Amino acid sequence: MRRWLRDTLATHSRTLYDPKYRMGAIVHTVDGVSRAIVYTVVKDKSGAPRRLLGLEEDPRGFEAPLHRGRGKFPLLPRPLTGGVSMTRSRRLS
C-alpha cells in the first residue's frame, strides 16, 4: 500500500491534480481493499510543491451523501437532453 500510495500520489499530483480546486481525490482498489485518498498539495513561498497532505477513507462512507439526492436531481439539464428529464432512477434502453 505504501509503495502504491507513494507512486500514485506523485504521478497524480503532477498530471491530474488541479490547483484551482485545492484538493485531489483518488478512489482505487489496492490489495483487495477499496480506498479513497483525498489530498492537497502544500507549496513553499515560491509556489513550488513541497508536501502532499491527505487522508485515506473507506469510500463506502461517501455513498450516503452521494445517493441522498439520487432520483431527485437530473443527471443532465433539460437543454442538453432535448427537454427530456433524466434522473438516475430512469434508465435508457
Secondary structure as GFF3:
##gff-version 3
##sequence-region A 1 93
A	DSSP	alpha_helix	2	15	.	.	.	ID=ss1
A	DSSP	beta_strand	24	30	.	.	.	ID=ss2
A	DSSP	beta_strand	33	43	.	.	.	ID=ss3
A	DSSP	beta_strand	49	57	.	.	.	ID=ss4
A	DSSP	three_ten_helix	59	62	.	.	.	ID=ss5
A	DSSP	alpha_helix	63	68	.	.	.	ID=ss6
A	DSSP	three_ten_helix	78	80	.	.	.	ID=ss7
###
